[in-house]
Amino acid sequence: MIEQSEKLAILKSVQEGKLIPEEALRLMEAEDQVPTQEELPGARWFIVRITELDTGKERISIRLPIDLVSVGARLGARYVPDGARFDLEHVLEQARAGHLGRVFDATDDAEREYIEIFVE
C-alpha cells in the first residue's frame, strides 16, 4: 500500500501543476498492482528525493517499485534540471545489474534544489 507521505507528495505535484490528475491516480493505484518479491526476485525500489538548498528541508520523497518506474518516469524527469545528464535507461540497467545506492544527483541552482535518485 502506498504510504501517506507519498500520496501527499503526489497530490502536491498535482496542485503545483507538475502532474495531471490522471497521472497522479495511476501512480497511487500502481502500488496495488506490484508483483510480490517471489514473482520478481530482482525487483528494487526507485527513489527520488528533492531537498531545498536553503533550508535543507526535504520537499519530495517518492519511492516506487523499479518495475513501475516507466509509470513514474515522467514525474521524475520533470525534476531533473535542464542540461543535467540523466539517462533513465542507464539507471534501470544499473538497477538490473544489482547496483544499489545513489545513481544520480544534481543541483538545480535556479530552483535552489538538490535532486537525488537512489535504487534500493
Buried (B, 14 or more C-beta within 10 A) or exposed (E): EBEEEBBEBBBBBBEEEBBEEEBBEBBBEBBEEBEEEEEEEEBBBBBBBBBEEEEEEBBBBBBBBBBBBEBBBEBBEEBBBEEEEBEBEEBBEBBEEEEEEEBBEBBBEEBEBBBBBBBE
